[in-house]
Amino acid sequence: MSNLPPEHTNLKAYQPFHGRFDPCRPIGVKFYSTPPNLYLGFQPPNLEQFPPDVALKKGTLWPALYDFYDNPYEAKGR
């Protein structure tokens, strides 16, 4: 689990404005991901670390900076 406050989530969503006279159909909800380092500030001392073999697979040494990407547009259960 990360050391980020619970009000900060990496996945954000917004709905683009669609005007009354817009000839295109509405897009719907769009999603984007923000990196965890935006909410961490300075690196605290003695931050928890992954074991070296796990860190190589995850791409970071610190669990607080790990950002798993789950595609929100992909159908679940494939």
Phi and psi in radians as a Rosetta constraint file:
Dihedral C 1 N 2 CA 2 C 2 CIRCULARHARMONIC -1.501 0.35
Dihedral N 2 CA 2 C 2 N 3 CIRCULARHARMONIC 2.891 0.35
Dihedral C 2 N 3 CA 3 C 3 CIRCULARHARMONIC -1.599 0.35
Dihedral N 3 CA 3 C 3 N 4 CIRCULARHARMONIC 0.281 0.35
Dihedral C 3 N 4 CA 4 C 4 CIRCULARHARMONIC -1.409 0.35
Dihedral N 4 CA 4 C 4 N 5 CIRCULARHARMONIC 2.553 0.35
Dihedral C 4 N 5 CA 5 C 5 CIRCULARHARMONIC -1.058 0.35
Dihedral N 5 CA 5 C 5 N 6 CIRCULARHARMONIC 2.586 0.35
Dihedral C 5 N 6 CA 6 C 6 CIRCULARHARMONIC -1.121 0.35
Dihedral N 6 CA 6 C 6 N 7 CIRCULARHARMONIC -0.392 0.35
Dihedral C 6 N 7 CA 7 C 7 CIRCULARHARMONIC -1.319 0.35
Dihedral N 7 CA 7 C 7 N 8 CIRCULARHARMONIC -0.189 0.35
Dihedral C 7 N 8 CA 8 C 8 CIRCULARHARMONIC -1.744 0.35
Dihedral N 8 CA 8 C 8 N 9 CIRCULARHARMONIC 2.047 0.35
Dihedral C 8 N 9 CA 9 C 9 CIRCULARHARMONIC -2.042 0.35
Dihedral N 9 CA 9 C 9 N 10 CIRCULARHARMONIC 2.645 0.35
Dihedral C 9 N 10 CA 10 C 10 CIRCULARHARMONIC -1.387 0.35
Dihedral N 10 CA 10 C 10 N 11 CIRCULARHARMONIC -0.446 0.35
Dihedral C 10 N 11 CA 11 C 11 CIRCULARHARMONIC -1.712 0.35
Dihedral N 11 CA 11 C 11 N 12 CIRCULARHARMONIC 2.148 0.35
Dihedral C 11 N 12 CA 12 C 12 CIRCULARHARMONIC -2.052 0.35
Dihedral N 12 CA 12 C 12 N 13 CIRCULARHARMONIC 2.779 0.35
Dihedral C 12 N 13 CA 13 C 13 CIRCULARHARMONIC -2.457 0.35
Dihedral N 13 CA 13 C 13 N 14 CIRCULARHARMONIC 2.643 0.35
Dihedral C 13 N 14 CA 14 C 14 CIRCULARHARMONIC -2.655 0.35
Dihedral N 14 CA 14 C 14 N 15 CIRCULARHARMONIC 2.779 0.35
Dihedral C 14 N 15 CA 15 C 15 CIRCULARHARMONIC -2.023 0.35
Dihedral N 15 CA 15 C 15 N 16 CIRCULARHARMONIC 2.036 0.35
Dihedral C 15 N 16 CA 16 C 16 CIRCULARHARMONIC -1.085 0.35
Dihedral N 16 CA 16 C 16 N 17 CIRCULARHARMONIC 2.586 0.35
Dihedral C 16 N 17 CA 17 C 17 CIRCULARHARMONIC -1.156 0.35
Dihedral N 17 CA 17 C 17 N 18 CIRCULARHARMONIC 2.398 0.35
Dihedral C 17 N 18 CA 18 C 18 CIRCULARHARMONIC -2.225 0.35
Dihedral N 18 CA 18 C 18 N 19 CIRCULARHARMONIC 1.941 0.35
Dihedral C 18 N 19 CA 19 C 19 CIRCULARHARMONIC -1.281 0.35
Dihedral N 19 CA 19 C 19 N 20 CIRCULARHARMONIC 2.811 0.35
Dihedral C 19 N 20 CA 20 C 20 CIRCULARHARMONIC -1.108 0.35
Dihedral N 20 CA 20 C 20 N 21 CIRCULARHARMONIC -0.595 0.35
Dihedral C 20 N 21 CA 21 C 21 CIRCULARHARMONIC -1.800 0.35
Dihedral N 21 CA 21 C 21 N 22 CIRCULARHARMONIC 0.259 0.35
Dihedral C 21 N 22 CA 22 C 22 CIRCULARHARMONIC -1.209 0.35
Dihedral N 22 CA 22 C 22 N 23 CIRCULARHARMONIC 2.175 0.35
Dihedral C 22 N 23 CA 23 C 23 CIRCULARHARMONIC -1.283 0.35
Dihedral N 23 CA 23 C 23 N 24 CIRCULARHARMONIC -0.306 0.35
Dihedral C 23 N 24 CA 24 C 24 CIRCULARHARMONIC -1.568 0.35
Dihedral N 24 CA 24 C 24 N 25 CIRCULARHARMONIC 2.673 0.35
Dihedral C 24 N 25 CA 25 C 25 CIRCULARHARMONIC -1.283 0.35
Dihedral N 25 CA 25 C 25 N 26 CIRCULARHARMONIC 2.725 0.35
Dihedral C 25 N 26 CA 26 C 26 CIRCULARHARMONIC -1.074 0.35
Dihedral N 26 CA 26 C 26 N 27 CIRCULARHARMONIC 2.531 0.35
Dihedral C 26 N 27 CA 27 C 27 CIRCULARHARMONIC -1.361 0.35
Dihedral N 27 CA 27 C 27 N 28 CIRCULARHARMONIC -0.638 0.35
Dihedral C 27 N 28 CA 28 C 28 CIRCULARHARMONIC 1.665 0.35
Dihedral N 28 CA 28 C 28 N 29 CIRCULARHARMONIC -2.754 0.35
Dihedral C 28 N 29 CA 29 C 29 CIRCULARHARMONIC -1.468 0.35
Dihedral N 29 CA 29 C 29 N 30 CIRCULARHARMONIC 2.335 0.35
Dihedral C 29 N 30 CA 30 C 30 CIRCULARHARMONIC -1.917 0.35
Dihedral N 30 CA 30 C 30 N 31 CIRCULARHARMONIC 2.531 0.35
Dihedral C 30 N 31 CA 31 C 31 CIRCULARHARMONIC -2.074 0.35
Dihedral N 31 CA 31 C 31 N 32 CIRCULARHARMONIC 2.597 0.35
Dihedral C 31 N 32 CA 32 C 32 CIRCULARHARMONIC -2.607 0.35
Dihedral N 32 CA 32 C 32 N 33 CIRCULARHARMONIC 2.739 0.35
Dihedral C 32 N 33 CA 33 C 33 CIRCULARHARMONIC -1.952 0.35
Dihedral N 33 CA 33 C 33 N 34 CIRCULARHARMONIC 2.426 0.35
Dihedral C 33 N 34 CA 34 C 34 CIRCULARHARMONIC -1.939 0.35
Dihedral N 34 CA 34 C 34 N 35 CIRCULARHARMONIC 2.470 0.35
Dihedral C 34 N 35 CA 35 C 35 CIRCULARHARMONIC -1.250 0.35
Dihedral N 35 CA 35 C 35 N 36 CIRCULARHARMONIC 2.547 0.35
Dihedral C 35 N 36 CA 36 C 36 CIRCULARHARMONIC -1.094 0.35
Dihedral N 36 CA 36 C 36 N 37 CIRCULARHARMONIC -0.437 0.35
Dihedral C 36 N 37 CA 37 C 37 CIRCULARHARMONIC -1.163 0.35
Dihedral N 37 CA 37 C 37 N 38 CIRCULARHARMONIC -0.252 0.35
Dihedral C 37 N 38 CA 38 C 38 CIRCULARHARMONIC -1.134 0.35
Dihedral N 38 CA 38 C 38 N 39 CIRCULARHARMONIC -0.497 0.35
Dihedral C 38 N 39 CA 39 C 39 CIRCULARHARMONIC -1.822 0.35
Dihedral N 39 CA 39 C 39 N 40 CIRCULARHARMONIC -0.054 0.35
Dihedral C 39 N 40 CA 40 C 40 CIRCULARHARMONIC -1.530 0.35
Dihedral N 40 CA 40 C 40 N 41 CIRCULARHARMONIC -0.591 0.35
Dihedral C 40 N 41 CA 41 C 41 CIRCULARHARMONIC 1.284 0.35
Dihedral N 41 CA 41 C 41 N 42 CIRCULARHARMONIC -2.418 0.35
Dihedral C 41 N 42 CA 42 C 42 CIRCULARHARMONIC -1.282 0.35
Dihedral N 42 CA 42 C 42 N 43 CIRCULARHARMONIC 2.555 0.35
Dihedral C 42 N 43 CA 43 C 43 CIRCULARHARMONIC -1.225 0.35
Dihedral N 43 CA 43 C 43 N 44 CIRCULARHARMONIC 2.092 0.35
Dihedral C 43 N 44 CA 44 C 44 CIRCULARHARMONIC -1.219 0.35
Dihedral N 44 CA 44 C 44 N 45 CIRCULARHARMONIC 2.671 0.35
Dihedral C 44 N 45 CA 45 C 45 CIRCULARHARMONIC -1.219 0.35
Dihedral N 45 CA 45 C 45 N 46 CIRCULARHARMONIC 2.679 0.35
Dihedral C 45 N 46 CA 46 C 46 CIRCULARHARMONIC 1.008 0.35
Dihedral N 46 CA 46 C 46 N 47 CIRCULARHARMONIC 0.676 0.35
Dihedral C 46 N 47 CA 47 C 47 CIRCULARHARMONIC -1.194 0.35
Dihedral N 47 CA 47 C 47 N 48 CIRCULARHARMONIC 2.403 0.35
Dihedral C 47 N 48 CA 48 C 48 CIRCULARHARMONIC -0.993 0.35
Dihedral N 48 CA 48 C 48 N 49 CIRCULARHARMONIC 2.528 0.35
Dihedral C 48 N 49 CA 49 C 49 CIRCULARHARMONIC -2.217 0.35
Dihedral N 49 CA 49 C 49 N 50 CIRCULARHARMONIC 2.566 0.35
Dihedral C 49 N 50 CA 50 C 50 CIRCULARHARMONIC -1.283 0.35
Dihedral N 50 CA 50 C 50 N 51 CIRCULARHARMONIC 2.697 0.35
Dihedral C 50 N 51 CA 51 C 51 CIRCULARHARMONIC -1.095 0.35
Dihedral N 51 CA 51 C 51 N 52 CIRCULARHARMONIC 2.674 0.35
Dihedral C 51 N 52 CA 52 C 52 CIRCULARHARMONIC -0.948 0.35
Dihedral N 52 CA 52 C 52 N 53 CIRCULARHARMONIC -0.723 0.35
Dihedral C 52 N 53 CA 53 C 53 CIRCULARHARMONIC -1.182 0.35
Dihedral N 53 CA 53 C 53 N 54 CIRCULARHARMONIC -0.640 0.35
Dihedral C 53 N 54 CA 54 C 54 CIRCULARHARMONIC -1.237 0.35
Dihedral N 54 CA 54 C 54 N 55 CIRCULARHARMONIC -0.700 0.35
Dihedral C 54 N 55 CA 55 C 55 CIRCULARHARMONIC -1.055 0.35
Dihedral N 55 CA 55 C 55 N 56 CIRCULARHARMONIC -0.664 0.35
Dihedral C 55 N 56 CA 56 C 56 CIRCULARHARMONIC -1.142 0.35
Dihedral N 56 CA 56 C 56 N 57 CIRCULARHARMONIC -0.636 0.35
Dihedral C 56 N 57 CA 57 C 57 CIRCULARHARMONIC -1.282 0.35
Dihedral N 57 CA 57 C 57 N 58 CIRCULARHARMONIC -0.634 0.35
Dihedral C 57 N 58 CA 58 C 58 CIRCULARHARMONIC -1.491 0.35
Dihedral N 58 CA 58 C 58 N 59 CIRCULARHARMONIC -0.355 0.35
Dihedral C 58 N 59 CA 59 C 59 CIRCULARHARMONIC 1.523 0.35
Dihedral N 59 CA 59 C 59 N 60 CIRCULARHARMONIC 0.131 0.35
Dihedral C 59 N 60 CA 60 C 60 CIRCULARHARMONIC -2.668 0.35
Dihedral N 60 CA 60 C 60 N 61 CIRCULARHARMONIC 2.664 0.35
Dihedral C 60 N 61 CA 61 C 61 CIRCULARHARMONIC -1.453 0.35
Dihedral N 61 CA 61 C 61 N 62 CIRCULARHARMONIC -0.447 0.35
Dihedral C 61 N 62 CA 62 C 62 CIRCULARHARMONIC -1.906 0.35
Dihedral N 62 CA 62 C 62 N 63 CIRCULARHARMONIC 2.188 0.35
Dihedral C 62 N 63 CA 63 C 63 CIRCULARHARMONIC -1.023 0.35
Dihedral N 63 CA 63 C 63 N 64 CIRCULARHARMONIC -0.534 0.35
Dihedral C 63 N 64 CA 64 C 64 CIRCULARHARMONIC -1.158 0.35
Dihedral N 64 CA 64 C 64 N 65 CIRCULARHARMONIC -0.377 0.35
Dihedral C 64 N 65 CA 65 C 65 CIRCULARHARMONIC -1.806 0.35
Dihedral N 65 CA 65 C 65 N 66 CIRCULARHARMONIC 0.060 0.35
Dihedral C 65 N 66 CA 66 C 66 CIRCULARHARMONIC -1.352 0.35
Dihedral N 66 CA 66 C 66 N 67 CIRCULARHARMONIC 2.306 0.35
Dihedral C 66 N 67 CA 67 C 67 CIRCULARHARMONIC -2.248 0.35
Dihedral N 67 CA 67 C 67 N 68 CIRCULARHARMONIC 1.692 0.35
Dihedral C 67 N 68 CA 68 C 68 CIRCULARHARMONIC -1.273 0.35
Dihedral N 68 CA 68 C 68 N 69 CIRCULARHARMONIC 2.326 0.35
Dihedral C 68 N 69 CA 69 C 69 CIRCULARHARMONIC -1.787 0.35
Dihedral N 69 CA 69 C 69 N 70 CIRCULARHARMONIC 2.090 0.35
Dihedral C 69 N 70 CA 70 C 70 CIRCULARHARMONIC -2.009 0.35
Dihedral N 70 CA 70 C 70 N 71 CIRCULARHARMONIC 2.019 0.35
Dihedral C 70 N 71 CA 71 C 71 CIRCULARHARMONIC -1.165 0.35
Dihedral N 71 CA 71 C 71 N 72 CIRCULARHARMONIC 1.973 0.35
Dihedral C 71 N 72 CA 72 C 72 CIRCULARHARMONIC -1.245 0.35
Dihedral N 72 CA 72 C 72 N 73 CIRCULARHARMONIC -0.300 0.35
Dihedral C 72 N 73 CA 73 C 73 CIRCULARHARMONIC -1.576 0.35
Dihedral N 73 CA 73 C 73 N 74 CIRCULARHARMONIC -0.235 0.35
Dihedral C 73 N 74 CA 74 C 74 CIRCULARHARMONIC -1.404 0.35
Dihedral N 74 CA 74 C 74 N 75 CIRCULARHARMONIC 2.398 0.35
Dihedral C 74 N 75 CA 75 C 75 CIRCULARHARMONIC -1.161 0.35
Dihedral N 75 CA 75 C 75 N 76 CIRCULARHARMONIC 2.371 0.35
Dihedral C 75 N 76 CA 76 C 76 CIRCULARHARMONIC -1.336 0.35
Dihedral N 76 CA 76 C 76 N 77 CIRCULARHARMONIC 2.550 0.35
Dihedral C 76 N 77 CA 77 C 77 CIRCULARHARMONIC 1.526 0.35
Dihedral N 77 CA 77 C 77 N 78 CIRCULARHARMONIC 0.275 0.35
